[in-house]
């Protein structure tokens, strides 16, 4: 399966990396560091070149299942020379940011499924994706279909403990090794929502403190993975937040559709993990409102 192949490539890249090394791998066109080399450093140019080749193989493998995977031109970059490539190009290309986020989360989740031995979930997710991809009209929706298929099968086939492990493993694989780990929960929540808005996964996001300690209320609109089936998929939010808060448990709860394609979601910090893949909607009356986008 694709997850096993991606996992092997990612592990190979990790073995090549050396924290604090003087070389990185960046896209020659955009200046961004694509997954699976994002945040990694290498001791010498030859090793970085090997990692660049592995990165191209990783993206090509994922592209077999989704032709909309963004194309990168992985090149070796000496970090002492300053920012690589034309970084402003990545900032200007909203579609690139959106597709990259979708595929990075989906790819990392597939790797986690293999690492945890959830072959049944992995196979079912890919079968669901291939079935749905045949009827998807907009090619830009392929990446979202891949992510939704993974979320749906995790919610249906995996236990609560298995879902927690998959999210933790996926977040770990996307975490930069030199990232600041002392981030406070509130900072992590706000940074996560800022990222989701920057990549175009949500719009008009706001974060406010709840009445209780360590509770945060998220409000956002135009959620890319919103459904009309009585639940709010939370897998992308969980992976993005866990990447920033590696030592903090959290749960998503009280997902409420507000109408006009907006949602309110409660995040509880420090409690046992929960709602990491999807959360049932709490406002049953809103489920059948004709003006609701839920």
Backbone bond lengths (Angstrom), bond angles and torsions (degrees), N, CA, C in turn:
res aa  C-N    CA-C-N  psi(-1)  N-CA   C-N-CA  omega(-1)  CA-C   N-CA-C  phi
1 X - - - 1.463 - - 1.520 110.49 -
2 X 1.340 114.26 163.32 1.452 119.16 -176.05 1.515 111.90 -62.26
3 X 1.350 117.85 -36.22 1.454 120.45 -177.69 1.509 112.64 -59.89
4 X 1.339 116.35 -40.47 1.452 119.94 -179.97 1.520 110.97 -63.69
5 X 1.339 116.98 -42.53 1.455 120.63 179.79 1.521 110.86 -64.71
6 X 1.309 117.31 -46.90 1.457 121.29 179.04 1.523 110.93 -61.79
7 X 1.319 116.19 -39.47 1.459 120.22 179.28 1.519 110.82 -61.44
8 X 1.342 116.74 -44.80 1.462 120.46 -178.36 1.526 111.43 -63.35
9 X 1.330 116.03 -42.15 1.468 119.41 179.22 1.522 110.23 -65.18
10 X 1.326 116.14 -43.66 1.458 120.13 -178.79 1.525 111.32 -62.85
11 X 1.322 116.74 -41.23 1.463 119.71 178.67 1.523 111.21 -65.40
12 X 1.326 116.71 -37.59 1.464 120.39 177.49 1.527 110.44 -61.22
13 X 1.326 116.15 -43.29 1.465 120.35 178.81 1.528 110.34 -63.50
14 X 1.327 116.84 -42.49 1.464 120.33 179.33 1.525 111.48 -60.30
15 X 1.333 116.38 -37.39 1.468 120.07 179.77 1.526 111.64 -68.48
16 X 1.313 116.81 -27.85 1.463 120.54 179.51 1.526 112.28 -77.88
17 X 1.318 116.97 -24.73 1.465 121.50 -171.98 1.523 112.02 -71.41
18 X 1.336 114.69 150.88 1.462 122.61 176.92 1.523 107.86 -139.46
19 X 1.339 118.38 109.29 1.468 120.60 -179.30 1.522 111.54 -52.70
20 X 1.313 115.88 132.76 1.454 120.49 179.24 1.510 114.84 83.55
21 X 1.331 117.58 2.46 1.457 120.48 178.97 1.521 111.95 -64.42
22 X 1.334 117.42 158.72 1.469 121.03 -174.60 1.523 114.97 -85.43
23 X 1.333 117.90 -2.05 1.462 119.65 -176.65 1.529 111.28 -121.60
24 X 1.329 114.47 148.21 1.459 121.94 176.40 1.519 108.12 -132.19
25 X 1.328 116.03 172.07 1.460 121.89 174.17 1.521 107.55 -117.13
26 X 1.317 116.11 123.08 1.462 120.93 -179.16 1.521 109.35 -130.13
27 X 1.317 115.53 161.73 1.458 120.59 173.54 1.523 108.66 -78.70
28 X 1.331 116.11 127.95 1.455 120.09 -177.79 1.514 113.65 -64.77
29 X 1.349 117.40 -23.26 1.463 120.00 -178.87 1.521 112.56 -87.92
30 X 1.329 116.70 -40.31 1.463 120.12 -170.98 1.523 114.09 -108.08
31 X 1.339 117.27 -21.16 1.452 119.95 -177.23 1.515 113.93 82.83
32 X 1.339 118.35 -3.42 1.461 120.71 -179.38 1.527 110.13 -81.42
33 X 1.328 115.67 160.16 1.460 122.00 177.10 1.527 107.74 -102.70
34 X 1.315 118.60 103.98 1.474 120.75 -174.13 1.521 112.33 -76.05
35 X 1.313 115.85 152.89 1.457 121.47 171.07 1.534 108.18 -66.01
36 X 1.354 120.03 135.14 1.466 128.30 16.54 1.528 115.46 -100.75
37 X 1.338 119.56 16.12 1.466 120.29 -179.16 1.521 112.15 -102.61
38 X 1.321 117.32 4.54 1.459 120.21 -177.98 1.528 110.86 -58.43
39 X 1.332 116.06 123.33 1.454 121.44 177.88 1.514 115.27 83.35
40 X 1.333 118.41 -6.26 1.465 121.02 -177.88 1.530 110.90 -86.48
41 X 1.336 115.48 150.92 1.459 122.12 177.91 1.526 108.96 -127.47
42 X 1.351 116.14 156.86 1.457 120.81 -173.27 1.529 110.01 -135.60
43 X 1.341 115.18 149.42 1.463 121.15 -172.43 1.519 113.85 -72.01
44 X 1.337 117.59 -33.92 1.459 119.65 -176.36 1.525 110.03 -144.77
45 X 1.319 114.59 168.78 1.464 120.31 -174.97 1.528 112.15 -66.00
46 X 1.331 117.18 -38.32 1.466 119.69 -178.84 1.530 111.42 -64.20
47 X 1.325 116.08 -42.13 1.466 119.44 179.07 1.523 110.67 -65.67
48 X 1.328 116.58 -40.94 1.459 120.21 177.88 1.529 110.75 -63.52
49 X 1.338 116.55 -36.87 1.463 120.12 178.33 1.530 110.68 -64.48
50 X 1.333 116.47 -37.91 1.465 120.11 177.02 1.529 110.43 -64.86
51 X 1.329 116.01 -38.89 1.465 120.00 177.55 1.524 110.80 -66.57
52 X 1.337 116.94 -35.72 1.464 120.31 178.04 1.526 110.74 -64.15
53 X 1.329 116.73 -40.89 1.464 120.26 177.32 1.529 110.76 -63.99
54 X 1.326 116.18 -40.66 1.460 120.01 179.01 1.527 111.11 -64.89
55 X 1.327 116.24 -36.35 1.460 120.32 178.37 1.525 110.80 -63.72
56 X 1.317 116.49 -43.91 1.465 120.11 177.69 1.530 110.65 -61.28
57 X 1.337 116.76 -39.28 1.466 120.77 178.39 1.525 110.77 -66.21
58 X 1.325 116.57 -40.20 1.463 121.49 179.39 1.524 110.63 -59.60
59 X 1.340 116.03 -49.03 1.463 119.66 -178.37 1.531 110.81 -66.34
60 X 1.332 117.09 -37.85 1.462 120.22 179.69 1.526 111.08 -65.78
61 X 1.330 116.53 -37.06 1.464 120.38 178.78 1.522 110.75 -64.03
62 X 1.323 116.74 -46.62 1.458 120.21 179.10 1.527 110.85 -65.75
63 X 1.328 116.73 -31.86 1.461 120.74 -179.12 1.531 112.18 -68.00
64 X 1.334 117.74 -20.06 1.458 120.40 176.21 1.524 110.99 -61.92
65 X 1.325 115.67 -28.98 1.458 120.81 -177.74 1.523 112.22 -100.53
66 X 1.314 116.33 -17.22 1.459 120.33 178.35 1.521 109.03 -149.61
67 X 1.327 118.17 104.98 1.467 120.87 -177.17 1.517 113.88 -66.15
68 X 1.338 117.73 -7.74 1.456 120.19 -179.40 1.524 113.30 -90.27
69 X 1.324 117.91 4.27 1.464 119.64 175.63 1.528 108.79 -58.72
70 X 1.332 118.65 128.04 1.467 120.92 -176.28 1.527 112.36 -58.79
71 X 1.315 115.88 141.13 1.458 121.69 175.56 1.525 109.64 -85.48
72 X 1.325 115.79 131.70 1.455 121.55 174.50 1.525 108.93 -121.41
73 X 1.307 115.65 161.50 1.458 122.27 175.03 1.526 107.52 -118.66
74 X 1.339 117.80 82.33 1.471 120.54 -175.10 1.526 111.77 -64.56
75 X 1.317 115.80 123.32 1.457 122.27 -179.76 1.523 109.91 -132.05
76 X 1.323 115.96 152.92 1.464 121.15 176.46 1.523 108.70 -76.23
77 X 1.335 115.41 136.51 1.461 120.24 -178.67 1.524 109.99 -134.45
78 X 1.323 116.19 129.43 1.457 122.24 174.58 1.525 107.60 -81.83
79 X 1.334 117.40 114.64 1.459 119.83 -172.77 1.522 112.20 -67.57
80 X 1.336 117.86 -18.27 1.461 119.83 176.85 1.525 111.64 -69.82
81 X 1.328 116.89 -16.00 1.461 120.71 178.70 1.519 112.49 -82.19
82 X 1.338 116.74 -0.91 1.456 120.01 -179.66 1.512 111.15 94.25
83 X 1.340 117.26 -169.85 1.469 121.11 -178.37 1.513 111.51 -56.08
84 X 1.334 116.16 139.65 1.455 120.22 -179.07 1.513 112.38 -90.32
85 X 1.322 116.16 148.85 1.458 121.24 175.18 1.510 112.61 63.26
86 X 1.308 116.06 -155.79 1.461 122.54 179.38 1.519 107.32 -109.48
87 X 1.328 116.03 87.26 1.460 119.97 -173.26 1.515 112.13 -61.66
88 X 1.335 117.13 -28.08 1.458 119.22 -178.84 1.521 111.66 -64.44
89 X 1.334 117.18 -24.35 1.460 119.84 179.85 1.521 110.70 -63.93
90 X 1.337 116.59 -41.52 1.464 119.78 179.00 1.520 110.48 -66.15
91 X 1.329 116.24 -38.53 1.458 119.25 179.71 1.523 111.21 -66.04
92 X 1.331 116.17 -31.88 1.462 119.71 -176.67 1.520 112.49 -82.18
93 X 1.301 117.83 -19.59 1.456 121.09 -174.28 1.520 109.76 -96.66
94 X 1.322 116.80 91.45 1.463 120.90 -177.54 1.523 111.13 -64.51
95 X 1.308 116.96 -37.57 1.460 120.09 -179.51 1.521 110.92 -63.56
96 X 1.334 117.08 -39.97 1.459 120.95 178.55 1.519 110.64 -61.56
97 X 1.328 117.35 -43.24 1.461 120.54 179.86 1.525 111.04 -63.60
98 X 1.327 115.75 -42.57 1.461 120.64 -178.79 1.525 111.28 -63.96
99 X 1.330 116.95 -50.52 1.458 120.67 -178.66 1.521 111.49 -65.11
100 X 1.318 117.19 -39.30 1.461 120.40 179.94 1.522 110.84 -62.47
101 X 1.333 116.36 -42.99 1.463 119.74 179.37 1.526 110.71 -61.96
102 X 1.337 116.95 -47.55 1.465 120.67 -179.28 1.522 111.32 -57.81
103 X 1.320 115.98 -48.38 1.459 119.42 -174.75 1.523 112.31 -74.36
104 X 1.316 117.64 -32.92 1.461 119.06 177.40 1.522 110.75 -65.00
105 X 1.331 117.02 -43.52 1.465 120.20 178.89 1.525 110.36 -66.72
106 X 1.334 116.88 -44.07 1.465 119.93 -179.83 1.526 111.08 -64.33
107 X 1.338 117.23 -44.42 1.459 120.42 -179.89 1.515 112.42 -63.78
108 X 1.341 116.49 -43.57 1.461 120.25 179.00 1.523 111.15 -64.48
109 X 1.333 116.69 -35.24 1.462 119.95 179.30 1.524 111.10 -69.29
110 X 1.343 117.44 -39.35 1.457 120.34 176.54 1.525 110.82 -61.49
111 X 1.323 116.81 -42.35 1.459 119.84 177.20 1.526 110.41 -59.78
112 X 1.327 115.72 -42.43 1.462 119.99 -179.33 1.526 111.13 -65.28
113 X 1.324 117.59 -36.52 1.464 120.27 177.27 1.524 110.87 -60.78
114 X 1.326 116.74 -41.91 1.460 120.22 178.81 1.523 111.16 -68.48
115 X 1.330 116.10 -43.02 1.463 120.10 -178.32 1.526 111.94 -61.70
116 X 1.320 116.74 -33.09 1.464 120.54 -178.32 1.526 112.29 -92.83
117 X 1.330 116.71 2.84 1.454 120.61 176.46 1.515 115.07 75.42
118 X 1.328 117.13 19.33 1.468 120.31 -179.14 1.529 110.09 -88.22
119 X 1.319 115.83 64.45 1.462 121.20 -176.67 1.525 111.71 -64.42
120 X 1.320 116.75 -36.44 1.463 119.69 -179.13 1.525 110.76 -63.90
121 X 1.327 116.34 -43.02 1.459 120.28 179.02 1.526 110.05 -66.20
122 X 1.322 116.13 -42.81 1.464 121.13 -179.76 1.528 110.98 -60.20
123 X 1.328 116.46 -47.94 1.463 120.63 -179.55 1.525 111.47 -64.44
124 X 1.330 116.07 -42.96 1.464 119.95 -179.15 1.525 111.15 -64.93
125 X 1.328 116.69 -39.03 1.462 120.05 179.47 1.524 110.99 -63.55
126 X 1.327 116.93 -42.53 1.452 119.70 179.91 1.524 111.29 -68.40
127 X 1.332 117.15 -39.27 1.465 120.03 177.77 1.530 110.95 -63.78
128 X 1.332 116.10 -41.16 1.463 119.91 177.90 1.518 110.63 -62.82
129 X 1.328 115.69 -43.51 1.462 119.76 -179.98 1.529 111.50 -62.26
130 X 1.330 117.31 -47.78 1.460 120.44 -177.85 1.524 111.26 -62.95
131 X 1.329 116.71 -34.22 1.465 120.33 177.46 1.522 111.35 -68.15
132 X 1.331 116.34 -47.06 1.462 120.43 -178.57 1.522 111.95 -69.29
133 X 1.336 116.89 -33.38 1.463 120.30 -177.66 1.523 111.75 -61.85
134 X 1.330 117.08 -24.96 1.458 120.27 -179.63 1.524 112.57 -69.43
135 X 1.330 116.96 -21.51 1.468 119.78 -177.39 1.524 112.31 -114.05
136 X 1.328 117.79 6.20 1.460 120.83 178.00 1.525 108.89 -78.69
137 X 1.320 116.55 124.36 1.463 120.94 -177.70 1.528 112.33 -82.66
138 X 1.326 116.39 -43.47 1.458 121.39 -177.29 1.524 109.05 -91.20
139 X 1.325 117.08 118.70 1.458 120.75 -177.47 1.524 111.58 -62.30
140 X 1.330 117.38 -25.72 1.457 119.84 177.43 1.526 111.83 -67.11
141 X 1.337 116.90 -15.87 1.460 120.35 179.74 1.525 112.78 -85.54
142 X 1.333 118.10 -5.18 1.459 119.82 -179.80 1.526 111.52 -59.79
143 X 1.332 116.60 -44.70 1.461 119.32 -177.66 1.517 110.80 -64.04
144 X 1.337 116.43 -38.27 1.456 120.13 179.26 1.527 110.57 -68.86
145 X 1.322 116.33 -35.57 1.460 120.66 177.59 1.519 110.97 -64.50
146 X 1.324 116.76 -40.66 1.461 121.06 177.24 1.523 110.86 -62.05
147 X 1.320 116.49 -43.82 1.455 120.77 -179.63 1.526 110.97 -67.58
148 X 1.334 116.85 -41.93 1.463 120.04 179.51 1.530 110.89 -64.59
149 X 1.328 117.70 -40.67 1.462 121.00 -179.87 1.522 110.88 -60.90
150 X 1.320 116.55 -42.11 1.459 120.73 178.52 1.520 110.78 -63.74
151 X 1.334 116.32 -46.11 1.457 120.87 179.49 1.521 111.49 -60.90
152 X 1.326 116.29 -45.21 1.457 120.60 -175.11 1.527 112.03 -63.61
153 X 1.328 116.99 -44.08 1.468 119.85 -179.05 1.523 111.73 -71.82
154 X 1.327 117.15 -33.16 1.467 119.73 174.88 1.525 110.45 -62.87
155 X 1.321 116.03 -43.50 1.460 120.16 -178.82 1.522 111.40 -65.31
156 X 1.324 116.68 -34.32 1.463 120.87 -174.14 1.525 112.94 -87.50
157 X 1.341 117.72 -37.34 1.460 120.81 -168.57 1.529 115.09 -108.07
158 X 1.312 118.60 -18.48 1.466 120.43 -175.27 1.526 110.82 -99.94
159 X 1.322 115.49 150.96 1.458 120.41 175.73 1.531 109.46 -77.70
160 X 1.318 115.68 168.32 1.464 119.96 179.12 1.520 110.71 -58.81
161 X 1.320 117.65 -44.83 1.459 121.35 -179.41 1.525 111.01 -64.46
162 X 1.313 116.86 -39.14 1.460 120.36 178.61 1.524 111.32 -66.25
163 X 1.325 116.98 -38.57 1.464 119.74 178.26 1.521 110.93 -64.16
164 X 1.322 116.89 -40.23 1.464 120.88 177.68 1.529 110.29 -60.98
165 X 1.331 116.51 -45.19 1.461 120.83 -178.75 1.521 111.54 -63.31
166 X 1.328 116.75 -41.89 1.467 120.51 -179.98 1.524 110.70 -62.93
167 X 1.322 117.31 -44.82 1.465 120.49 179.47 1.526 110.64 -63.26
168 X 1.323 117.12 -43.46 1.465 120.35 179.71 1.523 111.20 -62.49
169 X 1.340 117.31 -43.54 1.461 120.95 -179.20 1.528 111.14 -67.45
170 X 1.331 117.01 -41.21 1.462 120.27 179.26 1.523 110.58 -63.85
171 X 1.323 116.75 -43.15 1.462 120.58 179.29 1.522 111.04 -64.09
172 X 1.322 116.51 -39.58 1.464 120.37 -179.85 1.527 111.37 -62.98
173 X 1.327 117.04 -39.70 1.461 120.08 -178.25 1.523 112.09 -69.66
174 X 1.330 117.42 -22.51 1.464 121.20 179.69 1.522 112.62 -95.39
175 X 1.326 116.96 -7.21 1.458 120.96 -175.07 1.522 110.79 -79.84
176 X 1.322 116.87 132.16 1.459 120.89 176.05 1.527 108.99 -68.73
177 X 1.343 118.04 133.81 1.462 119.77 -176.65 1.517 113.83 -64.04
178 X 1.336 117.33 -25.64 1.460 119.72 -179.63 1.523 112.02 -103.34
179 X 1.357 116.12 17.92 1.460 119.46 -179.32 1.521 110.63 -68.98
180 X 1.318 115.45 149.85 1.455 120.68 178.27 1.524 108.98 -69.05
181 X 1.339 116.57 124.62 1.461 120.47 -175.04 1.526 112.76 -101.27
182 X 1.326 117.70 -3.72 1.457 120.53 -177.49 1.528 112.10 -91.04
183 X 1.314 117.53 20.07 1.457 121.09 -178.74 1.525 110.22 -66.02
184 X 1.310 116.10 133.02 1.454 120.81 177.43 1.526 109.94 -75.34
185 X 1.351 116.63 155.73 1.468 118.76 -178.13 1.521 113.75 -54.30
186 X 1.328 116.87 -44.33 1.459 119.09 179.71 1.516 112.38 -61.73
187 X 1.335 116.00 -39.80 1.459 119.95 176.96 1.521 110.86 -63.30
188 X 1.336 115.51 -42.56 1.457 119.72 -179.69 1.516 112.39 -63.04
189 X 1.327 116.69 -42.01 1.463 120.72 179.31 1.526 110.26 -63.36
190 X 1.321 116.82 -46.18 1.469 120.13 -178.79 1.529 111.42 -66.61
191 X 1.336 116.54 -40.23 1.462 119.75 179.07 1.523 111.02 -64.83
192 X 1.323 116.31 -37.09 1.461 120.32 179.20 1.521 111.24 -64.44
193 X 1.323 117.06 -46.56 1.457 119.68 -179.42 1.530 111.27 -67.77
194 X 1.321 116.49 -33.06 1.469 119.57 176.42 1.521 110.63 -64.64
195 X 1.346 115.95 -40.44 1.462 119.27 178.03 1.522 111.09 -64.74
196 X 1.333 116.95 -45.58 1.457 120.25 -179.12 1.526 111.44 -60.77
197 X 1.326 116.24 -35.87 1.462 118.67 177.64 1.524 110.77 -74.14
198 X 1.320 117.04 -37.14 1.467 120.56 -179.65 1.523 111.41 -63.74
199 X 1.332 117.22 -37.46 1.465 119.69 -178.74 1.526 112.16 -86.68
200 X 1.327 117.58 -0.53 1.451 120.42 176.56 1.511 115.02 83.90
201 X 1.349 117.42 19.31 1.458 120.18 179.83 1.522 111.87 -85.15
202 X 1.326 117.11 -25.60 1.462 122.91 173.40 1.519 107.78 -137.99
203 X 1.329 115.55 171.60 1.458 120.26 177.27 1.526 108.46 -141.21
204 X 1.317 115.89 147.70 1.457 120.33 177.13 1.512 113.47 60.86
205 X 1.334 117.02 42.03 1.465 120.90 -176.82 1.523 111.29 -78.40
206 X 1.331 115.41 142.76 1.458 121.13 174.10 1.522 108.71 -140.73
207 X 1.331 115.82 151.85 1.461 122.39 -179.84 1.523 108.19 -129.53
208 X 1.322 116.63 129.35 1.459 120.57 177.85 1.519 109.44 -135.42
209 X 1.332 115.75 152.32 1.461 120.70 179.26 1.519 109.86 -74.32
210 X 1.335 116.27 139.75 1.450 120.77 177.23 1.517 111.56 -79.69
211 X 1.316 116.32 175.24 1.463 121.02 178.76 1.525 110.30 -66.00
212 X 1.325 116.51 -40.97 1.457 121.00 179.00 1.523 110.80 -82.61
213 X 1.336 115.71 157.31 1.457 120.11 176.87 1.523 110.08 -65.17
214 X 1.329 115.51 147.16 1.461 122.17 176.19 1.527 112.66 58.19
215 X 1.315 116.19 33.36 1.462 121.77 174.09 1.524 108.00 -123.94
216 X 1.327 115.46 134.36 1.459 121.16 -179.17 1.516 109.10 -128.07
217 X 1.323 115.29 141.38 1.460 121.66 -179.74 1.528 108.67 -110.21
218 X 1.322 115.76 119.65 1.459 121.84 178.90 1.524 109.11 -101.42
219 X 1.307 115.80 134.71 1.457 121.43 174.28 1.521 107.66 -127.96
220 X 1.323 116.21 130.85 1.464 118.96 -176.80 1.523 109.82 -157.72
221 X 1.319 115.50 161.12 1.457 121.23 179.80 1.515 111.54 -128.22
222 X 1.334 114.98 171.21 1.468 122.26 177.31 1.522 112.25 51.49
223 X 1.322 116.59 42.53 1.460 120.91 179.79 1.521 109.31 -66.79
224 X 1.322 116.58 123.85 1.462 121.02 -172.16 1.520 112.83 -63.15
225 X 1.331 117.81 -27.94 1.458 121.05 -174.77 1.530 112.23 -106.02
226 X 1.329 117.11 18.31 1.464 120.34 -179.16 1.524 110.73 -63.52
227 X 1.332 115.77 146.59 1.459 122.48 179.86 1.517 110.20 -120.73
228 X 1.323 114.76 175.25 1.463 121.84 172.75 1.526 109.86 -121.54
229 X 1.318 117.12 29.10 1.464 120.85 -172.81 1.522 113.31 -112.01
230 X 1.319 118.36 13.10 1.458 119.80 177.58 1.508 114.50 93.02
231 X 1.339 117.94 11.27 1.456 120.06 178.59 1.524 109.99 -144.42
232 X 1.319 115.32 161.74 1.459 121.92 174.94 1.526 108.04 -115.10
233 X 1.330 119.53 113.96 1.465 121.13 175.82 1.531 110.14 -64.34
234 X 1.324 116.73 129.97 1.468 120.68 -176.07 1.524 113.37 -119.56
235 X 1.328 118.52 1.37 1.462 120.73 -174.84 1.528 113.22 -53.34
236 X 1.342 120.56 -48.30 1.468 119.27 179.98 1.530 112.61 -61.77
237 X 1.339 117.14 -38.26 1.459 120.49 178.22 1.524 110.47 -65.32
238 X 1.335 116.31 -40.99 1.463 120.44 -178.22 1.521 111.59 -63.60
239 X 1.331 116.74 -46.45 1.460 120.48 -179.14 1.526 110.17 -64.41
240 X 1.333 116.67 -43.46 1.464 120.38 -179.13 1.526 111.62 -64.26
241 X 1.340 117.40 -39.68 1.462 120.40 -179.75 1.523 111.39 -74.40
242 X 1.332 117.50 -41.82 1.465 120.70 179.18 1.524 111.26 -63.89
243 X 1.315 117.40 -29.29 1.465 120.54 177.25 1.524 110.80 -63.25
244 X 1.329 116.85 -31.99 1.461 121.03 -178.18 1.524 113.15 -92.40
245 X 1.328 116.83 -22.37 1.465 120.88 -177.67 1.528 109.57 -124.05
246 X 1.332 117.49 69.83 1.469 120.10 -173.60 1.520 114.38 -65.75
247 X 1.313 117.74 -23.63 1.465 120.71 -176.36 1.525 112.52 -110.39
248 X 1.324 116.59 16.99 1.460 120.81 -176.19 1.523 110.16 -124.06
249 X 1.322 116.80 128.58 1.461 119.98 175.37 1.524 109.40 -87.61
250 X 1.307 115.79 151.32 1.466 120.44 179.57 1.519 108.80 -155.27
251 X 1.318 114.51 161.49 1.458 120.41 175.60 1.519 109.50 -137.58
252 X 1.331 115.38 144.01 1.455 121.36 172.24 1.524 107.93 -96.02
253 X 1.326 116.14 135.07 1.462 120.52 -177.55 1.522 109.26 -149.37
254 X 1.318 115.20 168.58 1.465 122.12 172.58 1.523 112.41 51.44
255 X 1.328 116.55 58.53 1.464 121.08 175.24 1.524 108.92 -80.74
256 X 1.325 116.40 120.58 1.461 120.90 -174.55 1.521 110.75 -124.63
257 X 1.342 118.78 119.72 1.469 120.88 174.06 1.521 109.56 -73.28
258 X 1.328 116.97 130.89 1.459 121.75 -175.51 1.522 112.52 -104.23
259 X 1.321 117.30 -3.05 1.452 119.88 -173.44 1.512 110.61 84.31
260 X 1.314 116.53 167.22 1.459 121.88 -178.98 1.527 111.00 54.83
261 X 1.346 115.53 34.34 1.465 123.65 176.03 1.527 112.78 62.88
262 X 1.326 116.64 28.66 1.458 120.19 179.66 1.527 110.48 -116.16
263 X 1.351 114.15 153.75 1.459 122.42 -178.10 1.523 110.59 -131.99
264 X 1.321 114.52 153.79 1.464 121.35 168.15 1.524 107.05 -123.07
265 X 1.342 115.91 131.12 1.464 121.31 -175.94 1.523 109.49 -133.62
266 X 1.315 116.20 132.10 1.462 122.63 -179.09 1.531 109.41 -95.27
267 X 1.340 116.13 132.34 1.463 122.24 176.97 1.520 108.39 -117.42
268 X 1.319 116.38 124.52 1.461 122.10 179.97 1.525 108.63 -110.60
269 X 1.320 116.18 118.49 1.461 122.41 -176.59 1.524 110.00 -92.74
270 X 1.343 115.78 136.68 1.453 120.37 173.91 1.508 114.64 92.69
271 X 1.329 118.16 -18.09 1.461 120.42 175.99 1.527 109.18 -79.00
272 X 1.320 116.16 171.42 1.453 119.51 177.28 1.516 110.33 -58.90
273 X 1.331 117.87 143.41 1.465 120.38 -177.12 1.522 111.78 -62.33
274 X 1.320 115.75 143.15 1.460 120.53 179.65 1.514 110.59 -168.91
275 X 1.310 116.00 159.40 1.461 120.81 179.14 1.511 113.42 63.65
276 X 1.336 117.70 27.75 1.459 120.84 -173.40 1.526 113.47 -80.28
277 X 1.313 117.54 -14.22 1.467 120.90 179.86 1.522 111.09 -111.80
278 X 1.330 116.88 -43.77 1.462 121.04 175.48 1.519 108.81 -159.47
279 X 1.335 115.36 159.07 1.463 121.75 -179.52 1.523 108.05 -133.45
280 X 1.328 116.34 133.47 1.461 120.18 176.77 1.526 110.03 -69.16
281 X 1.325 115.88 143.65 1.461 120.54 177.66 1.525 110.08 -69.68
282 X 1.328 116.28 144.30 1.463 120.65 -176.26 1.517 112.95 -95.51
283 X 1.320 118.30 -21.74 1.463 121.77 -176.41 1.520 108.98 -100.37
284 X 1.343 116.16 90.34 1.460 119.78 -176.41 1.526 112.43 -62.33
285 X 1.323 117.10 -32.95 1.459 119.24 -177.73 1.519 111.63 -64.40
286 X 1.328 116.95 -32.23 1.457 120.42 -178.01 1.521 112.33 -73.94
287 X 1.323 117.50 -17.94 1.458 119.69 -176.24 1.519 112.25 -62.52
288 X 1.329 116.88 -26.77 1.454 119.87 -173.46 1.520 112.63 -114.57
289 X 1.329 116.86 10.72 1.461 119.68 174.81 1.521 109.27 -66.28
290 X 1.303 116.79 131.43 1.463 119.32 -178.19 1.509 112.43 -70.22
291 X 1.357 117.71 -23.54 1.456 119.11 -179.45 1.515 112.11 -92.82
292 X 1.327 116.96 0.78 1.457 120.02 -179.50 1.514 109.95 -85.20
293 X 1.333 116.05 140.11 1.460 121.43 177.50 1.508 111.00 -88.62
294 X 1.312 116.97 4.79 1.462 120.92 -176.79 1.520 110.72 -69.38
